[in-house]
């Protein structure tokens, strides 16, 4: 696996399609960003079983946009991966075929385990060893990955069917969400995460590392900044203050909270319930919002293969 000039990664997630174009660099992380773009496609908006026609249309528009960007550059190594929605949807091949037609490459549909592995490799570029053990939480639309790691590597890694869209469709009941629904979400997390919870008993968690768009909202709302090349640190007290506000809010009230983009207003409440429950269960000392995930994990693999 070699790229001599530029590497482009397209990550086709359940909620968001991402494009990251980089070139090799002598900097600490080994690459320099040339272009980054994302489109909210919301493939599971109508459920994960079948992707709706409007979601397929959004996905095609995103692919067309990426094609336009990539056409501006020469000598690009292109890698395309798909995750939960394209793993399980009955009509995901419609999108895969369109990608192949437009970009000349059939997407690799990766497993949940592979997704977690790449998320770890991406975050390993930026998480300081002194903050171990740390727990990476990547909230996707269809699945959520948890990776417990220390300076020696991965201790525990698992992908769970706990995506924020899936959780919203299963539990959200009102505006604002009811206390009963909040409790149901929390109980569901406890039941699904029994194996992780058993593992966590042997570790004093230093940091919860959030690697997803939901955590980016947390960072932007509290600090005004999105993570770029380094971890953005968030205190537990600041998280508690914002999460209480978000979880108890109506959609219109969330619209007034600075830092929450319009396209995340619907799902962010459930994401914050999930974050809060994980913090309560595993008691990290600090929250870190990471700029890196699957895309950077793939880049790390390509760079390592050339050493």
matplotlib code that plots the C-alpha trace (Angstrom):
import matplotlib.pyplot as plt

x = [0.0, 1.9, 1.0, 3.8, 2.0, -1.5, -3.9, -7.6, -9.9, -13.6, -15.4, -19.1, -20.7, -24.3, -24.9, -22.0, -19.8, -16.3, -13.5, -9.9, -7.1, -3.6, 0.0, 3.1, 4.8, 7.7, 5.5, 4.7, 1.7, 3.3, 0.8, -0.4, -4.1, -4.9, -8.7, -11.4, -15.1, -18.2, -21.8, -24.7, -26.4, -28.5, -28.7, -30.6, -33.1, -35.9, -34.3, -31.3, -33.1, -33.7, -32.1, -34.8, -34.8, -34.1, -31.1, -29.8, -30.2, -28.2, -25.5, -25.2, -24.9, -22.1, -20.3, -20.7, -19.2, -16.2, -15.7, -15.5, -12.9, -10.7, -10.8, -8.7, -5.7, -3.4, -1.6, -4.1, -4.3, -8.0, -9.4, -13.2, -14.8, -18.4, -19.6, -22.8, -25.5, -23.8, -23.2, -26.8, -29.1, -30.9, -30.3, -26.8, -25.6, -27.3, -24.9, -21.9, -22.6, -23.0, -19.6, -17.9, -19.5, -18.5, -15.1, -13.9, -13.6, -16.0, -16.1, -14.7, -17.5, -15.5, -16.6, -17.3, -14.1, -12.1, -13.8, -12.7, -9.2, -8.9, -10.4, -7.7, -4.9, -6.1, -6.4, -3.0, -1.5, -2.7, -3.4, -0.5, 0.7, 0.6, -3.2, -3.5, -5.5, -8.0, -11.4, -12.2, -15.9, -16.9, -20.6, -21.7, -25.2, -25.6, -22.9, -20.7, -17.2, -15.4, -11.7, -9.9, -6.2, -3.0, 0.6, 1.1, -1.9, -5.5, -6.9, -10.5, -12.2, -15.8, -18.3, -21.9, -25.2, -25.6, -25.5, -27.2, -29.7, -30.6, -31.0, -33.1, -35.4, -35.7, -36.2, -37.0, -40.6, -41.2, -39.8, -38.2, -37.4, -39.2, -37.5, -38.7, -37.0, -33.8, -33.9, -34.6, -31.6, -29.4, -30.6, -30.1, -26.5, -25.9, -27.2, -25.4, -22.1, -21.8, -18.5, -16.9, -18.1, -16.5, -13.2, -13.3, -13.4, -9.6, -8.7, -8.7, -9.7, -7.7, -9.5, -12.7, -11.6, -14.6, -14.0, -17.1, -19.3, -21.3, -18.2, -17.2, -20.5, -19.4, -16.1, -17.5, -20.3, -17.9, -14.7, -15.7, -13.1, -13.2, -10.3, -7.9, -4.5, -4.6, -7.0, -9.3, -9.7, -13.1, -13.6, -16.3, -17.9, -18.3, -19.7, -22.2, -23.4, -23.9, -25.3, -28.0, -29.0, -29.0, -30.8, -33.6, -34.1, -36.7, -35.6, -36.1, -34.2, -31.3, -31.3, -30.4, -27.4, -24.3, -22.1, -24.9, -25.3, -28.7, -28.2, -27.3, -30.2, -32.4, -29.9, -27.5, -29.8, -29.6, -25.8, -25.4, -27.5, -25.1, -22.0, -23.3, -24.1, -20.6, -19.0, -21.2, -20.4, -16.6, -15.7, -12.9, -10.8, -11.1, -12.8, -10.8, -12.3, -10.2, -9.9, -9.0, -10.9, -11.3, -9.8, -6.6, -6.3, -6.2, -3.6, -1.5, -1.6, -0.5, 2.3, 3.5, 3.6, 6.1, 8.6]
y = [0.0, 3.0, 6.6, 8.6, 12.0, 12.4, 10.1, 10.7, 8.9, 8.8, 7.5, 6.8, 6.8, 6.4, 10.0, 11.7, 11.2, 12.5, 13.3, 13.9, 14.6, 14.7, 14.5, 13.2, 15.6, 15.7, 17.0, 15.0, 13.1, 12.4, 14.1, 17.5, 18.2, 19.5, 19.4, 18.3, 18.1, 16.4, 16.0, 15.0, 12.2, 10.7, 7.2, 5.8, 8.7, 6.3, 3.3, 1.1, -1.7, 0.2, 3.5, 6.0, 7.5, 10.9, 9.6, 7.9, 11.2, 13.0, 10.3, 10.7, 14.5, 14.0, 11.6, 14.1, 16.8, 14.7, 13.8, 17.5, 18.1, 15.1, 16.2, 19.2, 17.1, 14.7, 11.6, 10.7, 7.3, 7.0, 4.7, 4.5, 2.7, 2.2, 1.5, 0.4, 1.6, 0.1, -3.1, -3.8, -1.9, -4.1, -1.5, -0.3, -1.6, 1.3, 3.7, 1.4, 1.0, 4.8, 5.4, 2.9, 4.5, 8.1, 7.5, 4.2, 2.3, 0.0, 0.9, -1.5, -2.2, -2.7, -4.7, -3.1, -4.6, -3.1, 0.2, 0.2, -0.8, 2.2, 4.6, 3.5, 3.9, 7.4, 8.5, 6.9, 9.7, 12.4, 10.9, 11.4, 8.3, 10.0, 10.1, 6.3, 4.3, 6.1, 5.0, 6.1, 6.5, 7.1, 7.8, 7.0, 7.0, 3.2, 2.0, 3.3, 2.0, 1.7, 1.2, 0.9, 1.5, 2.3, 3.1, -0.6, -0.7, -1.9, -3.5, -3.9, -3.0, -3.5, -2.0, -1.9, -1.3, 2.0, 4.6, 7.8, 7.6, 4.0, 5.1, 8.1, 6.0, 3.4, 5.6, 9.3, 10.0, 13.7, 17.2, 17.6, 13.9, 12.4, 11.2, 7.7, 7.7, 9.0, 6.1, 3.6, 4.8, 4.6, 1.1, -0.1, 1.1, -0.7, -4.0, -3.8, -2.7, -5.5, -6.9, -3.5, -2.6, -5.8, -4.9, -1.4, -2.6, -3.2, 0.3, 3.8, 5.8, 8.9, 10.2, 9.6, 10.4, 11.5, 10.9, 11.9, 14.7, 14.6, 15.3, 18.1, 19.8, 19.5, 21.1, 23.9, 24.7, 25.0, 26.3, 27.8, 25.5, 22.3, 19.9, 20.1, 18.5, 18.1, 16.9, 19.6, 19.1, 19.5, 19.5, 17.2, 20.2, 22.1, 18.9, 18.5, 22.1, 21.9, 18.3, 19.3, 22.1, 20.1, 17.0, 19.1, 21.3, 21.4, 21.5, 25.3, 25.8, 23.8, 26.0, 28.9, 27.1, 28.4, 25.7, 23.2, 23.2, 22.9, 19.5, 18.1, 19.6, 16.5, 13.9, 15.7, 15.3, 11.5, 11.7, 13.8, 11.3, 8.6, 10.6, 11.4, 7.8, 6.6, 9.3, 8.2, 4.5, 4.8, 8.0, 9.5, 12.3, 14.3, 14.4, 14.9, 15.7, 14.2, 15.4, 11.9, 8.7, 6.2, 8.4, 9.2, 5.5, 4.5, 7.3, 6.0, 2.5, 3.8, 5.8, 2.9, 0.6, 2.9, 3.1]
z = [0.0, -1.2, -2.1, -3.6, -3.7, -2.3, -0.4, -0.4, 2.1, 1.8, 4.9, 4.1, 7.6, 8.5, 9.2, 7.4, 4.3, 4.9, 2.4, 3.7, 1.2, 2.5, 1.5, 3.3, 5.6, 8.1, 10.8, 14.0, 12.6, 9.3, 6.9, 5.9, 5.2, 1.8, 1.8, 4.2, 3.5, 4.9, 3.9, 6.2, 4.3, 7.2, 5.7, 8.6, 8.9, 8.1, 9.7, 9.0, 7.2, 4.0, 3.0, 1.8, -1.6, -0.3, 1.7, -1.4, -3.2, -0.5, -0.7, -4.5, -4.1, -1.6, -4.0, -6.8, -4.7, -3.8, -7.4, -8.3, -5.6, -6.5, -10.2, -9.2, -8.2, -9.9, -8.6, -5.9, -4.2, -3.3, -0.6, 0.2, 3.1, 4.2, 7.7, 9.6, 7.3, 4.2, 6.2, 7.0, 4.6, 2.1, -0.7, 0.2, -3.2, -4.9, -3.2, -3.6, -7.4, -7.8, -6.0, -8.3, -11.4, -10.3, -8.7, -10.3, -7.0, -5.2, -1.5, 1.0, 3.5, 6.8, 9.8, 13.2, 14.5, 11.7, 12.3, 15.9, 14.9, 12.6, 15.1, 17.6, 15.1, 14.2, 17.8, 18.7, 16.6, 19.0, 22.5, 24.9, 26.6, 30.0, 29.7, 29.6, 30.2, 28.0, 26.5, 22.9, 22.2, 18.6, 18.3, 14.8, 13.3, 13.2, 15.7, 18.5, 19.0, 22.3, 22.5, 25.8, 25.4, 27.2, 26.1, 25.2, 22.8, 22.8, 25.9, 24.8, 21.5, 20.4, 18.0, 19.4, 17.6, 19.6, 16.9, 17.8, 14.9, 16.0, 19.6, 18.6, 16.5, 19.3, 22.4, 21.6, 22.5, 22.9, 22.6, 25.1, 25.6, 28.6, 31.8, 31.1, 27.7, 29.2, 31.8, 29.0, 27.0, 30.1, 31.0, 27.4, 27.5, 30.8, 29.4, 26.1, 27.6, 30.3, 28.9, 28.6, 32.1, 33.5, 31.8, 33.1, 36.7, 36.5, 35.3, 36.6, 33.5, 32.9, 29.8, 27.8, 24.2, 22.0, 18.3, 16.5, 15.3, 18.5, 20.5, 18.1, 19.1, 22.7, 21.9, 19.8, 22.3, 25.2, 23.7, 20.4, 18.7, 16.7, 17.3, 14.4, 15.1, 18.8, 21.6, 23.0, 26.7, 28.4, 32.2, 33.7, 35.3, 32.0, 30.4, 33.2, 32.9, 29.1, 29.1, 31.6, 29.4, 26.2, 27.6, 29.1, 26.0, 23.3, 19.6, 19.5, 22.7, 21.3, 18.3, 20.6, 22.0, 20.3, 18.7, 17.8, 14.0, 12.5, 11.1, 14.5, 16.5, 16.3, 17.4, 19.7, 22.7, 22.6, 22.0, 25.2, 27.2, 25.9, 26.8, 30.3, 31.0, 29.9, 32.1, 35.1, 34.5, 34.0, 35.8, 33.7, 35.1, 31.9, 28.5, 25.4, 22.0, 19.2, 15.6, 14.4, 13.7, 10.8, 8.1, 10.0, 11.0, 7.4, 6.7, 9.6, 8.1, 4.7, 6.2, 8.4, 5.4, 3.7, 6.6]

ax = plt.figure().add_subplot(projection="3d")
ax.plot(x, y, z, "-o")
ax.set_aspect("equal")
plt.show()
